[in-house]
Amino acid sequence: MTDTLFSAEGGCTCRHVRYRLLSKPMIVHCCHCRYCQRQTGAAFALNALIEADQVKVTGADVEDILVDTPSGRGQTIARCPRCRVAVWSHYHMSGLRERINFIRVGTLDNPDLCPPDVHIFTSDKQPWVRLPDGARAVDIYYEYEVTWSPDSLRRRAALFEAAGIPMP
């Protein structure tokens, strides 16, 4: 599916916060780390990474809440101020912070549009979770150049350039 043909909308449970994705996500992570398990109360977190300027808020504004992360850099979780559902996060990594939204795929009206491209931190995966045959999976984290598509790598590089930050 090309960016120009991709369309997705989503929001919180009470529909107070609504958003539209203006392009296809760069990549979709299924994270099995214990931190994501604790944060979501589930066996994993499913996040679609997309440039923040490619997310148009069409409903009420979110409320940002800063929480700790194992890296010590923190994470800002965007929640609905009414029903408190988390709709996306900003990880404070590599200086990009609010330039990438980690959309909670379950908040999409049609979450089927964003299946995981890669399973990360599978070393922490619940033993009863079975990954599909052929699923791309790594014990901890991956190398960008190996895992991301050429178009997504280009989009990532543009984010660093716009931020004036050298690529790590």
N, C-alpha and C positions, 0 to 999 in steps of 0.2 A: 504494500500500500504506500503510495507516495504522500509526501507532506500535503500537497494541494488537495488530495482526496480524503485526507484524514479529518474526521470531525468527531469530537467527543465532548459531552457535557457531564457535569456532576455537581455534587453538593453534599451538604450534611443531611442528617436524618429528618430534621424539621423543615428543611428546604429554605431556611432563612439565608444561608450562605450558598450561593450558586456560582459556578465557574464554567468556562469553556476553554478547551485546549485548541490553540490555533494552529498547531502542527503536531506531527507524530512525535512521541517521546524519543529521546536519544537512545535510551535503553531502559529495560524494566528489570529490577532486582527483586529476587525473592530472598530475603535475608533471614537466616536461621539462627543468628547469634542470640545468646541468652538475654542481652539487653533488649533487643527487639521483641523477644518473647515476653519479657516483663512489661515493656511499654505498651504492647498491644493486648496483652492477656491472651495471646494465641500462640500457635506453634511457629509462626514466622510473620514477617511484614512484607507486603508486596508494594513496591514503590516504583512509579514511572518517573524517570528523571527527564525534566524538560526545562528549557530556559524560562525564567520567571516572566520575561516579557512576552512569552507565548501562552500565558495563562491570563485570560480576561475574566475578571470578577464581574458577574452579571447580577449578583444579589448583594446582600449586606457584606460589609467588611468583616474580616476575620479578627480574632483576638490572638496576639502572639504571646506565647509562654516560653520562657527560656528554661531548659532542663539540662542537667549534666549528661555527659556521655563518657564512655570508658576512655576515650582519647584525651579527655580533659578540655576539649575545645568547645563543647556545648552544642546544643541543637535548639532551634526555635521551632516550636510546633504551632501551626496556625489552626485554631479551633473556632468553631461556631460559638459566639458569645451566649447563645440561648441553650442549645442542646449539648454543647461541649464536645461534639464529635471532632476529631482531628481530620482535616482535609488535606493538608500537606505539611512538610517540614522543610527547614533550611538547616543543613549541617554546616557547621563552621569549619570547613575544610579548605585548605589551599587558598584561602583568601576570597573565595567566590561567594560565600555566605548567601545573601539573598538573590544571587544571580541564577541559581538553580533551585527549582521546586521539586521536591520529592513527593509527587502526588500519591496519596493513598488510593491505590487502584480500586479498592472496595467502595470508594465514594463516587466512582463513575456511575452514571446511569446505566451504562453497558460495560461492566468490567471485563467482559469477554474480549473486548478490543485490545487489551493489554496483557497477554499472557507473559510469564517470565521469560526473559532472554537468557538469564543466568541465575543459578542458585549460589549464594555466597554464604560463607561461614557454616558450611555443612558439617564441619567438625563439631558444632554445637547442636546440630539438628536433633529433634526428638527421635528416639529410636523407632517409633511406630510410624513416622512419616516416610513414605516411599516415593522417591522421585521417579518420574516417567522414564522409560527406556530412552536412551539417547539424549537426555537432558544435559545441558552444559552446566557443570557444577564444579566448584572449587572448595577446598578445605577452609580457606580463609578469604582472601581477596584475589583479584585477577590483575593481569597486565592489560592496560587500556588498549594498546596497539594490537593485541591478540583477540580481544573480546568485543570491542566496539566496532561498528561498521565504519567504513571510510567517511561516509557523510556525517555520522555522529562524532567522529574524531575531529572533523573540520569544524563542526558546531562547537565542540568543547574548546578547541584552540581559539575560536573567535571570542568566547567568553573570557578566556585569560587575557587575550589581547585588549579587549574592551576595558578590562579591569586594570590594565597596565601591570600585570603580574607575569613573571616568566613561568613557562610551563614547568611543572615538577618533573 
